[in-house]
Amino acid sequence: MNEKLNNIEIEIPKQPEFYKIPARFGSVPIDEAPLGWEIETKPRETKVTKFEHSYPRILLPFQEVKRIEFGHNKEFLENNKKDQSLKELFPKGANRLFFGDNLYVMRQLPSKSIDLIYIDPPFFSGRNYNVIFGDKNEVRSFSDIWEGGIPGYLIWLNARLYEMKRLLKDTGNLILHLDWHAVHYAKVELDKIFGIDNFKNEIIWFADTGGRAKHFFPRKHYTLLWYSKGKNWYFDEKSIGLPRNECATCRTTLDKWNNLKKNIDSDGRVYRTIKSNGKIYKYYDDDPVLPTDVWSDLWLDINNLQQKDPERIGYPTQKPESLLQRIITALCPKDGVVADFFCGGGTTLVAAQELNRRWLGSDQSRIAVSVTSDRLVRCVEEKIGSLFPVPDFTVEHWGIYEIPNLENLSDAEFREFVVKAFGGKPENIFPNIHGLRAGVPLYVGEPSRRTKIIKDDVVKFSQAIFKDKKTNFGTMLAWNFSPDAKRAAEILAARENKRIDFVRLSLIRLESNDFREHIITKHKDYGSLLSFVQPPDVKIKIERIEKLKYKFDISDTVSLNKDGVIANLQWDFNFTEKFSSTEGYAFLRDKSTGKPILTVEYEFPKEGPYTIACSIQDDQGGEKTSVLELEVK
């Protein structure tokens, strides 16, 4: 990654006139900086931390665990050659879906690379309501949010909004989607981060759902705050406009409107005229305009998803695709990039895909990422087909790494990954020194978890650091160490004060707290940000109930990760090359307990051979897709 592009400084706008206090009020303290921006360290001295006091910067590698291919990657790699920001953002040509804490994901993405960011973050409405998927990473993230009331929530949100501003192009737009609990507080913070002059609209989306209040007026709307990054922003009103003679509410053609005189020009186009102050104004019927009734900043014409809506995938906060389609069409150019860093079930990314925009998204829940990935595949297969070339997309992990994928890396790839995860810098000048951290040489074992560092490895590394690096200290990183390797390291260290060629080695297992030490020292609660996970041990029982109807039971499936439990499963009863869940089998929950449904029934359309796939996630980030063959009778 281009470090210069990634580290562009984004300043908080200075707005002295906006915050000016009348002289007659005297000295009244006004905080012009967003919460979390400045930390006072000493009397009369303020240290600007840019949110890194509350949320220290942590750099870890991305692990690509899956790539969904649609056959057009060469075309998008060619596009990268024409656009440096595309190359930085999509280095392999593919759109990107991240599993990990979005703050740290964003901090490793290039500045000025995204046209539109839409986010629908957790509302400040209660811990249990916001934990949708229930996996460990989601619960940890939400514990951060509720740590300190509304100030804590705003600091958590501000740190992310600041990074989003950095990521937006100079003509970029941000939409923040919230409800009544915190939107007014967030508006104040956004004015500080983006600048009051860059506030464009407070959009009210009326979503008539649920019950009726008895003691106050029903709360039936959401607020979308629209900010541009700068003075010039993208907005295509014609793309979402309606012909002037069309009723926005009933969508019927109006023969008469506003009592204007009807005319027809030489090309057969209908237009209306009106004379005012001696001037004649002409308006064509087919010119698209933004109606001032339902398509102003009060949106009444987009319904929320009902329980039986075919678009619904099963979780409570899902938004309708039509809402995101309107936002993307108006605020992102046709060749632009859309991002959603709280992507949940993937509505934003699906809408962007359908509208042929590039996209990237992230979520702290592995289940959300799996549901989104599945939904994107179905979108391409069922809606887009061959209408236009679709980029591949990758699923990438930040901080929670799948062991089987690491074991499949080459020796060189594995070494580079481990050195970066340890906070070091890879190096390949000397064959037995694989990197440096704070000047200390590093050695990395083999990718397979079944291998161990042995005595010969210790000897080779100790000779290399003494002869090639002229130092007496080094660190070895591996899944395991044999007893003779540990003994050899002890003997080398015992030479200290006796021989000049003594070597003191630190032997660190990849799954130990010592490997995470560089993260834990930044924040005591951050140890969980870096972990290695195994896929579940999948066991599927199949029972024929009647002709064409079968029962599938995964109750004996277990998580292989510490304290892990099965958190979600998806079924594809007609699996081909890409996993695409069967409708109604993407996010199965018991309504009374909220737990995943482990036993399902399915009726096949006809007899014959079927390939069936089940994708299972545990609450620690482990996932496995199990494929089996079934002769349906």
N, C-alpha and C positions, 0 to 999 in steps of 0.2 A: 504493500500500500504506500502511496505517496504521502509521506509524513507531513510535508509542507501543506498539502491540500487538506489533510485531516486535522491539522492544528491551527487553522485560521481562528484568530481571536474574534469573539463576538461580544461586543460591549453592550451594557445596559444603557439605553438612551437617556441623555440628560434633558430634563423637562422642567427647568426652574420656574417658568411662568405658570405651568400647570399646578405646581405645588406651592406657589407663592402665598405667604400668609400676610394679610393686611397689617401694616405697621402698628395700628392701634391695638392689635391682639397681643403685642409683645412677643416674647420668645416662646413659641409653641413647637415642641419636637414633632417633626414630620419624617416618616421613614420613606424615602424616595426609592429605596432598593427593595427588590422582592425578598420575601422571607427566605432565609438560608444563604443569601448572597454574601453578607458581610458578618464576620465574627470578630468581636472586640477581644483582643488578647491581653492588652495592658491598658492602664489608665492613659487616656489621651493618645492611644495608638490603636488603629484599626487595621486588621489584616483582611484583605479581600481574598476569599477562598474560592469563589465561583462554585459554590455548593460542594466542594471537595472536602470540606471539613465534616459535613454531615454524611457525605457519600464519597469516600476516597476512591480515586481512580485505580481500577484493577484491569490489567490487560491479560487476556487469556486467548489461546487460539480457538478458531472455529473448527468443528469437526463435521465434515459432510457425511451424513449417515445414509442418505438416500438421494437419488436423482431420478426424477420422472421425465422420460424423454418423449418428445413429440415429433422428432425428425427434422427440425429446422435450425439446429444449433449453428451451422456454418453461417447462415444469413445474419444471425445476431452477433456472432463474433466479428463479422465484417463491419457491422454497425459500430462496434467498439472502436475500430480503427479511425472512425470519423469523429468520435465524441469522447474526449478524455474522461469526462465525468461518468459516462456509461461504463467505460473500461474500469474505472475505479470501483464503481458500485456493483457491477456485474462482471467480475473478471473472467468467469468461465462462460459468459454468454447467457446464463440461466437466471430467471427470477429467483428470489431467495426467501425462504421461510425459516425463521430462527426460533429455536427453543432456548430460552434463557431470560435473565433479567434485562428488560429493554434498555435501562439506563446504560449498562455496560456494553450491550450490543451497539447502541447508538454511538457511544464514545469511540468505537472502532470503525465507524463508517465515514466516508469522505464528505467534507463540507461542500455546500452549494451543489448538491446532486439530485435533489428531489423537488418536484413541482407542487405536489399537494400532499399534506399530511392530515389525515382525519383520525381522531382518536375518540373513543368512547370508554374512558377509564372507569375504574370502580367509583361509584358514587359514594358520597359521604353519608351513607344511609344505614350502616350496620354491618358488622363483621360477617355474620352468617349469610346475609343476603348476597354479599359480594363473592364469597367462596363458592364458585359454581362447579368446578371439576373436582376439587378436593385433593389434588396431589400435593406432595410435600413442598415443592417450589412455590406453588400458588399460595399455600397457607403461610409460608415464611414471608413472602412479599406482602401479604395483607396484614401480617402482624406489624410490619414497618408502618403501614398506613395509619393504623389505629393506636399507635404508641403515644401520641400526645395531643389528642383532640384536633380541632380544626387547624391550629398552627402546624402541627406535625404533618397533617394531610397536605397542606399547602406547600410545605418545604419539600415533601416527597414529590409532589406534582411539579413544582417549579424547577427542580433539578432536571426533570425530563423535558419540560417546555423549553428550557434554555438550550438543550442539545438539539431539539427539533428546529429551533430558529437557526442554529448553525448549519443544519443539514439542508434547509430550504435554499433553493436558488433565489437570486435577487428578486425574481418575479413570482416567487412561490407564495402559497396560501396555507393557512392552518385553520382547521375546524375543530373546536373543542366541544364535545357533546356531553352535557351534564343535566341534572335535574335541579329542583328547587333547593336541595340541601346545601349546596356549596357553590352554585354558579355565580352568585353575586360576589363572593370572596375571590373566586378564581378570576373574575373580570378585573378586579383591582390589581391582581398580580400580573395578569397579561398586559395591562396598560403599562406596567413597569418594565416588563421584559421586552415587549414588541414596540411599545410606544403608543400613546393615546391616538396619535394621528394615523396609525395603521389599523385601527379598529374599523371594520367595514360594516358589519351587520350583526344584530342580535336576531337570529332566526328562531321563531317559535314554531315548533312542530307539534301540532295537536294530534295526539295518539289516544283515541277513545278506547280504553281497555279496562277490564276488571270491574270491581264493584263501585258503589256510590257512597260518598261520605255522608254522615248524618249530622256532624257538628261543625262543619266548615264546607266551603265550596270545594267540589271535587278537583283533585290535582291531576290533570289529564294532559299536560304538555311537557315537552322537553325543550331545553334551550341550546341552540348551536351558536357559539361565538366564532365569528369569522374575522381573522386578522391576516393582513398581508405582511410580508417581510419588509417591504420597502415602499417607496413612493410610486413605483410602477409595478402593477400586478396583472396577472392573467384573469380575465373574466369574459366569457363568451355568452352574452345574453341571448344572441340569436339562436344558439344551439338548443336552448331550452324554452324558447319563446313559442307562442301559438300565433297562427294567422290572426290578423286584427279582427276579422269578422267571425271568429270562433268563440263561443261561450266557454270560458275556462271551467265553469262548474259543471255544465251539462254536456259539454263537448259537441254542441250542435252548431250548424252554420247559421249566422244571422244575416237576413236580407237587409235589415235596417239597423244602424247603430249610431247613437248620438245625434240622430236627425241630420246627418251629413248627406250632401247631395251625391248620388251615385253616377259614375261615369265609366266609360270603357275606352282605353287607349288603342292606338293602332295595332298593337300586338295582341289585343284581346284581353288584356289584364284589367280587372275591375279596380277602380280607385274612388275615393271619396274626397270631396273638397268642402272647405269652409272658408268664409271670408271674415277676417278679423282685423280691425284697425287699418283697413285699406289694403291688407295683404291676403292673398289666397294661399291656403295651406292644402297640400295634397297628401293623401294617405292611401297606400295600396292595400287591398284586402289580404293579399297573400304574404305581406311583409311580417316576419315573426317579431313579436314584441313580448315583453314581460307583462302579463296582466297585473292589475293593481288589486285584484280581489284575493284569489287564492294563491297566486305565485309571487306575492310580494315577500316581505319578511315574516308573513304569517302563513304557514303551510297547513292547509286544512284538507288537502286532497290526497294525502298519502296515509293509508290505513296501516295501523300496526298489525302484526301477524296474529291471526286467531289460532285457537288450539288445533283446528283441523286443517289449517292452511298447508298445502302440499310443499311450500317452501320451508316450512318449519322443520328443524332437525332435532328438537327436543330439549333445548335449554332455555331458561327463562328470559334472558336479556337480548335475544336475537333481534336484530333490526331488519326491516324489509329491504330487499335489494333495490326497490324503486327509489328509496330515500338516498342511497349511496350513488345510484346512477345519476340522479339529478345533480348532486354535489360534484361528482367527477366530471360530468359533461360540461358543467359551467366553469369549473375552477382548474381544470388540468388540460393542457393542450393534447392534441391527438397523438403526438409522439412523446408525450410526457411520462413521468414516473409518479406513481401513487404509493404512499406508505401508510400502514396502520400498525402501530407498535403495541396495541392492545387488541389483537385481531380476533380473539375469542373463537367463534365458529366460522370465521372467514368471510363474512358477508362483503366487506370492503374489497377484499382481494378477488372474490368471484365477480363482483360488479366491474372492477378494473379489467379483469380478464375478458369479460363479455364485451367491454367497450374498447378492447385492443390497446390498452395502456400497459406499460411495464409496471411491475409492482414488487414490493417487498413488505414483509410483515414479520411480527414476532409475538410471542406470548410466553408467559412464565409457566404455563401448564403444558406438559407433554401431551395430555389428552386433547387439549384445544388444538395443538399443532397437528395431531393425527387426524382429528375431525376435519380441520381445514384442508389438509392435504388430500384427503378422500373427496371432499366436496369440490375441490379444484379439478380433480381428475374427471369427476362426473360432469362438471360444467363443460369441459373440453369435449368429452365423448358425446354428450347428449344435446348440447346447445350450439357449440361452435363448429365441430366437425372440421370441414375443409374450407370454411368461409374465409379464413385468413391464417397465415402462418402463426403458430403459437410457440413462444420460447419454452424450452425445458424449465423445470424448476427444481431447486435443491432444498432438502431439509437439513439444516445445520444446527449443531448444538454448541452452546457457549457455557462452559463450566461443568456440565454434567455429561460425562463422556461414556459412550458404549464400548465396553471392553472387546467384544468380538470384532467390531470395526477397527479398533486399534491393532488387534492381532493380525488383521489382514493387510496392514501397511507393510511396505518394504522397510528394510533396516534403516535406510536413510530418512524416509518419511517419518518413521517412528521416532528416531532420534531428534529430528527437528521439532516434532510435536511436543515431546516430553521436555526438551530444553525450554521451549516457549512457555509451556504450562508451569514450569518451575520458576519462571521469571527471568530466564537467561537469554542469551543471544547465541543462536547456532553458529558453529564454526567447523570447517572441514579442511583446515590447512594441514593438520597432523592426524594420521589415521586413528590414533587412540585417544584423541581429545575431540569431543563432539560439541563443545560450546563453552561459554564463560558466563558466570554471574558474579558481578562485583569483583571482577578480576580473578575469581577462583575457577580453575578448569573443571569441566563436567564430563562425565562418562555415562553413557546410557546403555543398558542391557538390550536384550533381544525383544522383539514384539510379543512373542508367545508367552502367555502367563504361566506356562508349565516350565519355562526355562529359569535358570538361576545364574547369578554372577558366581564364578568359581575363582579359585586361587590364581590361576594363570591370568585372568582378567585383571585382578588386583595388581599383580606384578607388572604387567604391561602398562597399565595406567600410571602406576607410581614412577616407573622409569621415564615415561613420556613427560609427566609434569615436572620432574626434576631436571631432565636434560633439555626438553624443548621449551618449557615455560620458565625455567629457572626459579621454581617455587617449591615449597614443601607442603602445600595444602591442596586438596582436591575433594570433589564430591562425586560419588557414584550413585546413579539412580536406576532402579530396576524393580521388577515385580517381586523378586525374591533373592536372597543371598545364601549361599551354601555355608555350612559351618567352617570349612577350611578357608573360605574367602574372609570370613570375619576374623579368624585366627591370624591370617596373613596380614590383615590391616592392623591388628593389635601389635604384631611383631615389628612392623615398620614404624609404628608410632613410638614404640619403646626405645627406638634408637635416639630419640630426642635427647640432647645434651651429651650424647656419646659419639654420634657420627654425623657428618655433614649431610649425608644422603638420607636422613630420616624423612618420612612422609606421614603426615597425619591426614587420614581419609575419613570423610563422613559417608556412611553407607545408609542410604535412605530408600525405603520401600515406597512405591508410587501411591499406595493406598493409606499411607500413614499420615498423622498430623504434621510430622516434620516436613513432608512434601508441601503441605499447605501453609507452612510457617510464614512465608512472605505475604500471604493474604491475611492471616489471623493477626499479624502485627499491625496491620492497618485498621482492623476493626475486629474485636473479639468474637462477634457473631457471624463473621464472614467465612468461617471454615466450611460451611455447607455449600458455599458457592462453587467449590471445586470438589468433585467426587467422580468416582468410576462406578458404572452400574452394569449389571448383568441382565439379559432378557429373561422373562418368566419361563418357567418349565411348563410347557403347554401340554395338557392332556384333554382330549376331546372324546366323549362318549356319544355314539349315535344310536338312536332307537327308531325303528319304523313303527309309526302309529297306525297308519292305514295306507291305502293306495295313494302314492305321490306325496304323502305327508310324513315328515320326520321330526324327531326331537333331537336337539343338539345340546350337550351339557358339558361345561368346562369347570364344574365345581371342584375337580381335583387338581386344577392348575394352581401353581403356587409361585409367588415371587421369590427370587433367589437373592434379593437385596435385603440388608438388615432392616428389620421392622417394616418390610414392604408387604402390601396387600394389593390384590387385583382391584383396579379402580375403574376400568372401562374396557369394553370390547365392541368390535364391529364385525359384521358378517357380510361376505360377498358370496352369494350362492351361485354365481355364474362367472367365476374368476377366469380372466384370460392373462394378458401380460401385466396389466396394471391393476392394483387393488382399487375397486370402486364399490362401495358398500351398497347393498340392496336397499331400496327405499324402505324406511322404517326401522333399519337395523344399524344406524350409525352411532346413536347415543342413547343406550337403553338404561332407564333408571326405574327402580321401584318407587312409585309415587309416595308411599307411606314412610319409607326409610331413607330414600335418596341414594341407596346403594345400587351398584350395577346389577343387572339381571343376568345371571350366569347360565340360565336354561331357556332356550328359545325353541319355538316350533316354526316350521316353514313348509308350505305346500308348493311343490314344483309344478311347472306348467304341463310337463309331459314326461314320459318315461325316457330313460337313456342315461348315458354317462355324463357326469357333471364334475367339474373341478370346483372345490369349495375352499375359501380362504377365511381365516379368522384372525383379525388383528387385535392383540391384547396389550394393554398398558397397565403397569403397576403405579403406585403412588410415589415411587422414588425416581421415576424417569425411565424405567426399563420398558422396552417394547419388543414384541415378537409377532411376526405374521406366520401362521402355520397353514400349510396347504395340504389338502387331501383329496383323494378321488372317491367318488360314490356312484354306484350303479343304481339309479332310481327306478323303482318298480311300482 
